[in-house]
Amino acid sequence: MEVHYKLFGTDGVSLQSQELSKALRERQWRVHSCACDVPPQAEGLNLPELSYQSSDAVALRRRLFPPAAERQGSQSASAGSALVEEITERAVPIRQRVEEYLRAHRIPLLHIRNLMSLPYNLPATLAFYDLATQRPDLAFLMQHHDFYWEGPNARNFQTPYPEIIEMMDRIMCPALPNARHVLINPIAAEALYAHRGIDGTVVPDGFDFGRDVAIIDEIAFRSRLEILVGDGGPVTADDLVVVMPARVAINKAIELAIQFVAGLEHRRAALEDASDGTGLKRRRFSADSRVVLLLPQGEDLEENRDYFDRLVAYARRSRITLAYGGGIVVPDRRFQPGDTEHYPFYSTYQAVDMVCYPPEHEGFGNQAIEAVWAKKPLAVLEYPVFKRYVRDHVPHYVSLGDTTQLTRLEEFGGLHQLRPEILDGAVDAAIAVLADHDLEATWTEANVGVLRAFCGMDTVAAEYIRLYGELTAATEDVFDDR
């Protein structure tokens, strides 16, 4: 059974679950889903209590991890104990419903994503910890895409309550005899060993490079995008669209994509001079054309509204055209054929010319993989995991430098900033590949071949099947009808 807070969105964890579940079913595995957003037609357990975005979950999280200004005077022992008691009470019905479902369907193995490493919903984490400790006949593969102690996450999970710290230390990433831990990069594996003394298994995020996607009407899709900043006219066939395909979140450093697009706009004369058009579609970029930055995802937008508002203000100051697709783009698994109001996420790559992916912190980087699959030129900030684990499998890309070379803007809440010389070099490289169609074809074809061998779904699914086999073999002697 696949378990997460949610499994049917367009965020990276949801998409990874969807990829693996599809591959397992194609190999005759029966996969059940357990999340807050399991639709009626899917096989699985819909548990609203697993949500981390519900009003109850948000309110509890704010009490557990109050802003710094509210922490003084809030750490009484009675308050901390009351919170632990409340978490414990909320965990009971979650565990009961999960256990009933497992028993009814004779499920021996749970693949849990991030629930045991990010405390967005501590009652849910405690429920599965109690299940794992009290049911040695069940096997648990605990996959960690992120940790609560690393990167921007660490700022969000500071608590004044020693009782909550003790609980997280006990139930997050637990070392248990019936559990194995999977990490999506070697840096995370080293961090898990340093914090918990656990030797985890590194498996890269997987992608189906042979996937079939619905063909969309590119012009219709472009025309329906919402223009947030810039000329309000619809995006046309002759506009150059650079997409930042990740959800809006502060670790994605989307402000760097704004700077990149502003750099391209500043060099628009070179794009107009491309005698054979720009990009794979050979768009006739003219004086009337625009360079457009597209944010196609609306996933978790309200959770990141302050950052989003700062991005919009910054895009306006930078005088770029910023488009948004969150109102019309849906996860592929939720798209219904014949729906003329929405577009499946993976299909939207058909309507863009280049991918800019500049996160300052990322567990793996699914959007970089998607760019390679879609055969689009990729501009990427070389975040630590990319440099250490992914870069050698993407032979051709436009570099935006690395995180050590970033500076900060004094305005807009201290957004990240590319150094001028790095931005200039990236813009030059991007224009060169967009204007030289033979070079673009060489880049994109070579990238697909190399990256597919590293993280293609055939390779990744085989590794998970191996791990599942080892886990269930270790627990099958005690599996019964309880």
Sequence and secondary structure as in RCSB ss.txt:
>XXXX:A:sequence
MEVHYKLFGTDGVSLQSQELSKALRERQWRVHSCACDVPPQAEGLNLPELSYQSSDAVALRRRLFPPAAERQGSQ
SASAGSALVEEITERAVPIRQRVEEYLRAHRIPLLHIRNLMSLPYNLPATLAFYDLATQRPDLAFLMQHHDFYWE
GPNARNFQTPYPEIIEMMDRIMCPALPNARHVLINPIAAEALYAHRGIDGTVVPDGFDFGRDVAIIDEIAFRSRL
EILVGDGGPVTADDLVVVMPARVAINKAIELAIQFVAGLEHRRAALEDASDGTGLKRRRFSADSRVVLLLPQGED
LEENRDYFDRLVAYARRSRITLAYGGGIVVPDRRFQPGDTEHYPFYSTYQAVDMVCYPPEHEGFGNQAIEAVWAK
KPLAVLEYPVFKRYVRDHVPHYVSLGDTTQLTRLEEFGGLHQLRPEILDGAVDAAIAVLADHDLEATWTEANVGV
LRAFCGMDTVAAEYIRLYGELTAATEDVFDDR
>XXXX:A:secstr
 EE S SSSSSHHHHHHHHHHHHHHHTT    EEETT  TTSSEEE GGG SSSHHHHHHHHHHS  GGGTTT  
 HHHHHHHHHHHHHHHHHHHHHHHHHHHHHT  EEEEESTTT TTSHHHHHHHHHHHHH TTSEEEEEES  TTS
TTHHHHT  S HHHHHHHHHHSS   TTEEEEESSHHHHHHHHHHH    EE    B TT       HHHHHHHS
EEEES  S   TTSEEEE  S S GGG HHHHHHHHHHHHHTHHHHHT TT BTTTTB   TT  EEEEE   TT
TGGGHHHHHHHHHHHHHHT EEEE TTTEE GGG  TT SS EEGGGGGGG SEEEE  SS SS HHHHHHHHTT
  EEEEE HHIIIIIGGG    EEEEEGGG EE SSTTT EE  HHHHHHHHHHHHHHHH HHHHHHHHHHHHHH
HHHHHBHHHHHHHHHHHHHHHHHHHTTT    
